[in-house]
Amino acid sequence: MSNPALSKVLADVFGYTVFREGQQQVIEAVRGGHDALVLMPTGGGKSLCYQLPALVSEGLTVVISPLISLMQDQVEALQAMGVAAAALHNGLTAEVSAQAMQDLHQGTIRLLYVSPERALTSFFMRNLQQWQVALVAIDEAHCISQWGHDFRPEYGQLGQLRAALPQVPFMALTATADMATEADIVERLQLRQPIIYKGSFDRPNIRYVVEEKFKPQKQLRDYIGRQRGASGIVYCGSRKRVDELADRLAGDGIRVAAYHAGLDHETRESVLRRFVRDDLDVVVATVAFGMGINKPNVRFVVHYDIPRSVEAYYQETGRAGRDGLPAEAVLLYDPADAAWIRNVINEHPDDDRRRVEQHKFAAMQALGEAQTCRRLVLLNYFNEYRSEPCKNCDICLDPPRQYDGTEDAQKVLSCIYRVGQRFGANHVIDVLRGSKSQRITEYGHEKLSTYGIGTERSHDYWLAVIRQLIHRGLVVQNVQQYGVLQLTAEARPVLRSEIALQLAEPRINLVVSKPRVADRGDYDKVLFRRLRALRKQLADAEEVPPFVVFNDTTLVEMCIRYPTNADALLSVTGVGAKKLERYGAPFLEAITEYLDGDG
């Protein structure tokens, strides 16, 4: 099929006028019979790389996907565009499964989504060899690799499919893979001289922000309060914390729910479905709320606790702004959390795995503590080297101001020394600030020369200084001894005034993103609210997620261009012929009414 014909299907079915970077190259490779490894960021258009070939090739495209909810969302979205798609997984009724199998035997299905467990059954393998399979696509392919951040044993066995379908091209797709993971994917899937496409890992619409974790619950509640109903995800390190935060946010009147592996399957599915359908604004979750969340309009992702790898952080933050509109990723960072995680990693019994995890977490910690453009640090990790700052992270938007911190450092270092290097940060700060607590008098620390020499500064100010001294290697936090602060040899020249020390001015009460992150000044927000309500009404009537009707990018474009006839609406990104026929009339009517003065 010629390129113009591919472009026609792209426009008629998917409603796009141009391919994104790399899509056409990958599509033409697999249509030529080549295997492919596709590394594209979340929201970069990976799914089109196998969906479009399925519509222009004879036979069946099989997609291996790890999550039932993701499969269901993809199938609903394809069916809304008039594509014959089906899924096979354990969540289906016997009748639905039987109908899908009948359609597959009759050759009427173009795209079949299947879980790895189902794909590896002998029954399914036998059927695969009878059906005319044109392409096998493995989504979230980093799960195959033992070096990946989300290894799943059943994924590691998918190489068996290659033995069952030796002549069929295979495509592996992922948003995150370092070089070791990439090599593992190729080897385990037995890809043959694959075309390897690596898209940019940059997501310029996401603003990366790191806030020091001072009063985390208040920081989180204030932040979510500023978002005014936008969709967001909050990631936490434990189930207990998930439940606590979800309860507190619900008490603030936020439409929120908890999600973790300790909840039963029906509850988790309900939370995901309500979130995707805009019936919830915020989900507080562990990493169990994971791959392939098919919701384009997530406006923010907050990490309440630091992730264990840059890959996990990238994957999770990448769930924001998949529609290309402005979004934000906020990390609440506390070095004490990092010290605890390092301790857990150090206890791992497997030497190789421990070394890998230590390396990955050290890179994540460096990102959290960076004083240079965070996007550059992130991209450099994925071997995408750039030199120009992004101008859309907290460091670029509000560069840390440096000051001569020698005196502050001397006060802290001297106080740590005077208390015998046997106490943690909070006690040291209490001495500096002249606290009259029972614990201070119990140890006689009100008699120390450093008692009360820092009363003019807040607790959070001194905590920020201590953290910088830890980052600089002048102080260590001994995890084995309950986080007590101890001096290193590097502290001596500072204490003796032999060298001056430049520190970043402590940032207290950070509010980097004063405007709501979804705000853009170039579209009609009153009309957008109307069209969003109309979309929700149509979606609820059909029992599908709102983005299946149109995503936010499409609505924003309508609110810039005001289409009032079918041709004008068809020229809007994301409006194909089938969607025009299905949803065009009510949207045109709403826009026309608005322009006629009903707004």
C-alpha positions in Angstrom: 0.0 0.0 0.0 1.4 3.4 -0.9 2.1 6.1 1.6 -0.9 8.3 0.5 -3.2 5.3 1.2 -1.7 4.9 4.7 -2.3 8.6 5.2 -5.9 8.1 4.1 -6.6 5.4 6.7 -4.8 7.6 9.3 -7.2 10.5 8.5 -10.5 8.5 7.8 -10.3 6.2 10.8 -8.1 7.9 13.4 -8.7 11.5 12.5 -5.1 12.6 12.2 -3.6 14.4 9.2 0.1 13.6 9.9 2.1 10.7 11.4 4.0 11.4 14.6 7.8 11.0 14.6 8.8 7.4 13.9 5.3 5.9 13.3 5.4 5.6 9.6 9.0 4.2 9.6 7.9 1.4 12.1 4.6 0.7 10.2 6.4 0.3 6.9 9.1 -2.0 8.4 6.6 -4.5 9.9 4.5 -4.4 6.7 7.7 -5.4 4.9 8.0 -8.4 7.2 10.6 -7.1 9.6 10.6 -7.4 13.4 10.6 -4.2 15.3 11.5 -2.8 18.7 9.7 0.5 19.4 10.8 2.8 22.2 8.4 5.7 22.4 7.4 7.8 25.4 4.0 7.3 27.0 1.6 9.3 24.9 4.0 9.1 21.9 1.6 7.1 19.7 2.9 3.5 20.2 -0.4 1.9 19.7 -0.9 3.3 16.2 2.2 1.5 15.1 0.3 -1.8 15.3 -3.3 -0.6 15.0 -2.9 1.0 11.5 -1.0 -2.0 10.0 -3.9 -4.2 11.3 -6.4 -2.2 9.1 -4.3 -2.3 5.9 -3.1 -6.0 6.1 -4.9 -9.2 5.5 -5.2 -11.3 8.6 -5.2 -10.9 12.3 -3.0 -8.7 14.5 -2.5 -10.1 18.0 -1.6 -7.7 20.8 -0.3 -9.0 24.1 -1.2 -6.6 26.9 -0.7 -6.9 30.7 -3.9 -5.3 32.0 -7.6 -6.2 31.5 -8.7 -2.6 31.9 -6.2 -1.4 29.3 -7.4 -4.0 26.8 -11.0 -3.1 27.3 -10.3 0.6 26.8 -8.4 0.0 23.6 -11.1 -2.3 22.3 -13.9 0.3 23.1 -11.9 3.1 21.5 -11.3 1.0 18.3 -14.9 -0.1 18.1 -16.0 3.6 18.3 -13.9 4.2 15.2 -15.6 1.3 13.4 -12.7 -1.2 13.8 -13.5 -4.9 14.4 -11.6 -5.5 17.6 -12.0 -7.9 20.5 -10.2 -9.0 23.7 -9.7 -12.4 25.4 -9.1 -12.4 29.1 -10.4 -13.9 32.4 -12.7 -11.0 33.0 -15.1 -11.8 30.2 -18.4 -13.8 30.4 -18.5 -17.2 28.7 -20.9 -15.7 26.1 -18.7 -12.8 25.2 -15.6 -15.2 24.9 -17.5 -17.6 22.8 -18.7 -14.9 20.4 -15.1 -13.6 20.1 -13.8 -17.1 19.3 -16.5 -17.5 16.7 -15.6 -14.2 15.1 -11.9 -15.1 15.1 -12.6 -18.5 13.4 -14.7 -16.6 10.8 -11.8 -14.1 10.2 -13.9 -11.0 10.9 -11.7 -9.7 13.7 -8.8 -7.4 12.7 -7.3 -6.8 16.2 -7.2 -9.2 19.1 -6.0 -8.1 22.6 -5.0 -11.0 24.8 -3.3 -11.4 28.2 0.2 -13.1 28.4 -1.3 -15.9 30.5 -4.0 -16.6 28.0 -1.6 -16.3 25.0 0.6 -19.1 26.4 -2.0 -21.7 26.9 -1.7 -24.7 24.5 -5.4 -24.2 23.4 -4.7 -20.6 22.3 -1.4 -21.6 20.6 -3.2 -24.2 18.5 -5.8 -21.7 17.5 -3.1 -19.1 16.6 -1.6 -21.5 14.1 -5.1 -21.9 12.4 -5.9 -18.2 12.3 -4.1 -16.1 9.6 -1.9 -14.0 11.9 -0.3 -11.0 10.2 1.5 -9.4 13.2 2.2 -10.1 16.9 2.7 -6.9 19.1 3.9 -7.2 22.7 3.0 -4.0 24.6 4.9 -3.0 27.8 7.7 -5.2 26.6 10.1 -4.1 29.4 8.2 -6.6 31.6 10.1 -9.3 29.7 13.5 -8.3 31.0 14.9 -9.3 34.4 16.8 -6.0 34.3 13.6 -4.0 33.7 11.9 -2.2 36.6 8.7 -4.2 36.3 9.8 -7.8 35.5 6.9 -10.3 35.1 7.8 -14.0 34.8 4.9 -14.8 32.4 6.2 -12.1 30.0 9.6 -13.9 30.0 8.0 -16.9 28.4 6.5 -15.1 25.4 9.4 -16.2 23.2 7.3 -19.4 22.8 5.1 -17.5 20.5 7.9 -17.0 18.1 8.4 -20.8 17.9 4.6 -21.2 17.2 4.6 -18.4 14.5 8.1 -18.5 12.9 7.1 -16.6 9.8 5.1 -13.8 11.5 6.7 -10.4 12.2 6.9 -9.4 15.9 6.8 -5.9 17.3 7.9 -5.1 20.9 6.8 -1.8 22.4 7.8 0.1 25.6 8.2 3.6 26.9 11.2 2.8 29.1 14.2 0.6 28.5 17.9 1.0 29.2 20.5 -0.8 27.1 20.5 -4.0 29.2 16.7 -4.2 29.1 16.7 -3.5 25.3 19.1 -6.4 24.7 17.1 -8.7 26.9 13.9 -7.9 25.0 15.5 -8.8 21.7 17.0 -12.0 23.0 14.0 -13.3 24.9 11.5 -12.6 22.1 13.9 -14.0 19.5 13.5 -10.8 17.4 15.4 -11.2 14.1 17.5 -8.2 13.1 14.7 -5.9 14.3 14.3 -2.4 13.2 14.9 -0.5 16.4 13.2 2.9 16.7 14.0 5.1 19.7 11.9 8.2 20.0 12.8 11.1 22.2 12.1 10.5 25.9 11.3 14.2 26.2 7.7 15.1 27.2 7.9 18.9 26.8 4.3 19.4 28.0 5.1 17.9 31.4 6.6 20.3 34.0 8.9 18.5 36.5 8.8 19.9 40.0 10.6 18.6 43.2 9.5 20.0 46.5 11.3 19.4 49.8 9.0 17.3 51.9 8.3 19.4 55.0 4.6 19.0 55.9 3.7 16.5 53.2 0.0 16.1 53.9 -0.6 19.8 53.9 1.6 20.2 50.8 -0.5 17.6 49.0 -3.8 18.9 50.1 -2.9 22.5 49.2 -1.6 21.4 45.8 -4.7 19.3 44.9 -6.9 22.2 46.1 -5.2 24.4 43.5 -6.1 22.0 40.7 -9.8 22.7 40.9 -11.1 19.3 39.8 -8.4 18.3 37.3 -7.6 14.6 37.0 -4.6 13.4 38.9 -2.7 10.5 40.4 -0.9 10.4 43.8 1.7 7.6 44.2 2.7 6.4 47.7 5.1 3.8 48.9 2.7 1.8 51.1 -0.9 0.6 51.2 -1.4 2.1 54.7 -0.3 5.6 53.5 -2.6 5.3 50.4 -5.6 4.6 52.6 -4.8 7.4 55.1 -4.3 10.0 52.3 -7.4 9.0 50.4 -9.5 9.3 53.6 -8.1 12.8 54.3 -8.6 14.0 50.8 -12.2 12.6 50.7 -12.7 14.6 54.0 -11.7 17.7 52.0 -14.6 17.1 49.6 -12.3 15.8 46.8 -13.7 13.0 44.5 -11.0 10.5 45.4 -10.4 6.8 45.8 -7.6 4.5 47.0 -6.1 1.8 44.8 -3.6 -0.9 45.9 -3.1 -4.7 45.7 -4.7 -5.2 49.1 -8.1 -4.3 47.7 -10.3 -7.0 46.0 -10.3 -7.2 42.2 -13.9 -5.7 41.8 -13.0 -2.7 43.9 -9.8 -2.0 41.9 -11.6 -2.4 38.6 -14.4 0.0 39.8 -11.8 2.6 40.9 -10.0 2.4 37.5 -13.3 2.5 35.5 -14.6 5.5 37.5 -11.3 7.4 37.1 -11.2 6.8 33.3 -14.8 7.9 33.0 -14.2 11.2 34.9 -16.4 10.1 37.8 -13.3 10.4 40.1 -10.8 13.3 40.0 -7.9 11.8 42.0 -6.7 8.3 42.6 -4.2 7.7 45.5 -2.3 4.5 44.7 0.7 2.3 45.1 2.6 1.3 41.9 -0.1 -1.4 41.5 -2.0 1.4 39.7 0.3 0.8 36.8 0.9 0.3 33.2 -1.3 1.4 30.4 -3.8 3.6 32.2 -5.6 4.7 29.1 -6.7 8.2 30.2 -5.3 11.0 28.1 -6.4 13.9 30.4 -4.4 13.2 33.6 -3.2 16.7 34.4 -0.9 15.9 37.4 1.0 13.1 39.0 2.3 13.5 42.5 4.9 11.2 44.0 4.3 11.4 47.8 7.3 9.1 48.2 10.4 8.7 46.0 10.3 5.9 43.4 13.0 3.3 43.3 14.2 4.0 39.8 14.2 6.7 37.1 12.4 4.2 34.8 9.5 3.8 37.3 9.4 7.6 37.9 9.4 8.2 34.1 6.7 5.6 33.5 4.5 6.9 36.3 4.9 10.6 35.5 4.3 9.8 31.8 0.7 9.0 32.7 0.2 12.8 32.9 -0.6 14.8 29.8 -0.9 12.1 27.2 -3.2 14.4 25.2 -0.2 16.8 24.7 -1.8 19.5 26.9 0.1 21.0 29.8 0.6 18.7 32.8 2.8 18.5 35.9 4.8 15.9 37.8 5.5 16.7 41.4 7.9 14.8 43.6 7.9 15.4 47.4 11.5 14.5 48.3 12.9 13.7 51.7 16.5 12.4 52.1 15.3 10.3 55.0 13.0 8.4 52.7 16.0 7.8 50.4 18.1 6.5 53.2 15.4 4.1 54.2 15.0 2.7 50.6 18.8 2.4 50.3 18.8 0.3 53.5 16.1 -2.0 52.1 17.9 -2.4 48.8 21.2 -3.3 50.6 19.5 -6.2 52.3 18.5 -7.9 49.0 20.0 -11.4 49.0 20.8 -11.6 45.2 24.1 -9.8 44.5 23.4 -9.0 40.8 19.9 -7.7 41.5 21.1 -5.7 44.5 23.8 -4.0 42.3 21.2 -3.2 39.6 18.8 -1.7 42.2 21.5 0.3 43.9 22.6 1.8 40.6 19.0 2.6 39.6 18.1 4.2 42.9 21.3 6.3 43.0 20.2 7.8 39.7 16.8 8.5 41.0 18.2 10.2 44.1 20.5 12.3 41.9 17.4 13.5 40.0 15.6 14.4 43.3 18.7 16.4 44.5 19.6 18.0 41.2 20.4 21.8 41.3 20.4 21.8 37.4 17.6 21.4 34.9 15.7 18.3 35.9 14.7 17.4 32.3 18.4 17.3 31.3 19.2 15.0 34.2 16.2 12.8 33.2 17.1 12.7 29.5 20.8 12.1 30.2 19.8 9.0 32.1 18.2 7.6 28.9 21.4 8.5 26.9 19.6 11.5 25.2 22.1 14.2 25.8 21.2 17.8 25.6 22.8 21.0 26.8 20.0 23.6 26.7 17.8 23.8 29.9 14.1 23.1 29.3 12.6 26.2 30.9 9.7 24.1 32.2 10.9 22.6 35.5 11.2 24.0 39.0 14.9 24.6 38.6 14.6 26.5 35.3 11.5 28.5 36.4 12.8 29.5 39.7 16.6 28.8 39.9 17.9 28.3 43.4 19.6 31.4 44.7 23.1 30.8 46.1 24.3 32.5 49.2 27.4 32.3 51.5 26.2 29.5 53.7 29.4 29.1 55.7 28.0 30.5 59.0 24.8 28.5 58.8 26.9 25.4 58.0 29.2 26.0 61.0 26.2 26.4 63.3 24.8 23.1 62.2 28.1 21.2 62.1 29.2 22.5 65.5 25.8 21.6 67.0 26.0 18.0 65.7 29.5 17.8 67.3 28.3 19.2 70.6 25.5 16.7 71.0 28.0 13.9 70.5 27.0 12.9 67.0 24.3 10.8 68.7 21.1 12.5 67.6 18.9 13.0 64.6 18.1 16.1 62.6 15.0 17.1 64.7 16.9 17.1 68.0 19.8 19.1 66.5 17.4 21.7 65.2 15.6 21.9 68.6 19.0 22.7 70.2 19.8 25.3 67.5 16.4 27.0 68.0 16.6 26.9 71.8 13.7 24.5 72.4 12.6 24.1 76.0 11.4 20.5 75.5 11.8 17.9 78.2 14.2 15.9 76.0 16.6 18.9 75.7 16.8 19.4 79.5 16.9 15.6 80.1 20.3 15.5 78.2 21.4 18.9 79.6 21.6 20.3 76.0 20.3 23.7 77.1 23.8 24.2 78.6 25.6 23.7 75.2 27.3 26.7 73.5 25.2 26.0 70.4 21.9 26.1 72.3 19.7 28.9 70.8 22.2 30.2 68.2 19.6 29.6 65.4 16.4 31.0 66.9 16.0 33.5 64.1 15.3 30.7 61.6 12.4 28.2 61.3 12.7 24.5 61.9 12.1 23.9 58.1 14.9 26.4 57.3 17.5 24.5 59.3 16.2 21.1 58.0 16.9 22.4 54.4 20.4 23.4 55.4 21.1 20.0 57.0 19.9 18.2 53.9 22.3 20.2 51.7 25.2 19.4 54.1 24.2 15.7 53.7 24.1 16.1 49.9 27.5 17.8 49.9 29.0 15.0 51.9 29.8 17.0 55.1 27.3 15.0 57.2 26.0 11.5 57.0 22.7 10.2 58.3 23.5 6.8 59.9 20.5 4.6 59.0 21.8 1.7 61.2 21.6 4.1 64.2 18.1 5.5 63.7 19.2 8.4 61.4 21.7 10.1 63.8 23.8 12.8 62.2 27.6 12.4 62.0 30.3 14.6 60.7 32.7 13.5 57.8 36.3 14.6 57.3 35.0 17.1 54.7 33.3 19.1 57.6 36.6 20.0 59.2 37.8 22.8 56.8 34.3 24.4 56.9 34.3 24.4 60.7 37.8 25.9 60.8 36.8 28.6 58.3 39.4 27.4 55.9 37.0 27.3 53.0 33.7 29.2 52.3 30.6 27.2 51.5 28.0 28.3 48.9 24.5 26.9 49.6 21.2 27.2 47.9 18.8 29.4 49.8 16.3 27.1 51.6 12.9 27.0 49.9 10.1 27.0 52.4 6.5 26.8 51.3 7.3 26.1 47.7 4.5 27.0 45.2 6.2 26.7 41.8 3.0 26.2 39.8 0.8 29.1 40.9 -1.6 28.7 37.9 -3.5 25.5 37.4 -1.3 23.4 35.1 -4.1 22.8 32.5 -4.6 26.5 31.9 -3.9 27.8 28.4 -4.9 31.2 27.2 -5.6 30.3 23.6 -9.0 28.6 23.7 -12.5 29.4 24.8 -12.8 27.9 28.3 -16.6 28.5 28.7 -17.2 26.5 25.5 -14.7 23.9 26.6 -16.7 23.3 29.8 -19.9 22.9 27.7 -18.3 20.5 25.3 -16.8 18.5 28.2 -20.2 18.1 29.8 -21.7 17.0 26.4 -18.9 14.5 26.0 -19.5 13.1 29.4 -23.3 12.8 28.7 -22.7 10.9 25.4 -20.0 8.7 27.0 -22.2 7.7 29.9 -25.1 6.9 27.6 -22.8 4.5 25.7 -21.0 3.3 28.9 -17.6 4.2 27.5 -14.8 6.5 28.8 -15.1 10.1 27.7 -11.9 10.0 25.6 -13.5 7.4 23.4 -15.9 10.1 22.2 -13.1 12.8 21.8 -10.0 13.6 23.9 -9.3 16.9 25.4 -6.9 17.9 22.6 -9.8 17.6 20.1 -12.1 19.6 22.4 -9.5 22.4 22.8 -9.1 22.6 19.0 -12.9 22.9 18.6 -12.8 25.8 21.1 -10.1 27.6 19.1 -11.6 26.9 15.6 -15.4 26.9 16.3 -16.3 24.4 13.5 -20.0 24.8 12.5 -20.3 22.3 9.6 -19.3 18.7 8.9 -16.2 19.6 6.7 -14.9 22.0 9.4 -15.3 19.5 12.1 -13.7 16.7 10.1 -10.6 18.9 9.8 -10.2 19.0 13.6 -7.5 16.6 14.9 -9.0 13.4 16.3 -12.2 13.6 14.2 -12.4 10.8 11.6 -15.3 9.9 9.3 -16.8 7.3 11.8 -16.6 9.7 14.7 -18.1 12.5 12.6 -21.0 10.3 11.8 -21.4 9.1 15.3 -20.9 12.2 17.4 -20.7 15.1 15.0 -24.3 16.4 15.1 -24.5 17.1 18.9 -21.1 18.8 18.9 -21.9 21.0 15.9 -25.3 21.9 17.5 -23.6 22.8 20.8 -21.0 25.0 19.1 -23.6 26.7 16.9 -25.9 27.4 19.8 -23.0 28.9 21.8 -22.0 31.2 18.9 -25.6 32.3 18.4 -25.5 33.8 21.8 -26.9 31.1 24.0 -23.6 31.3 25.8 
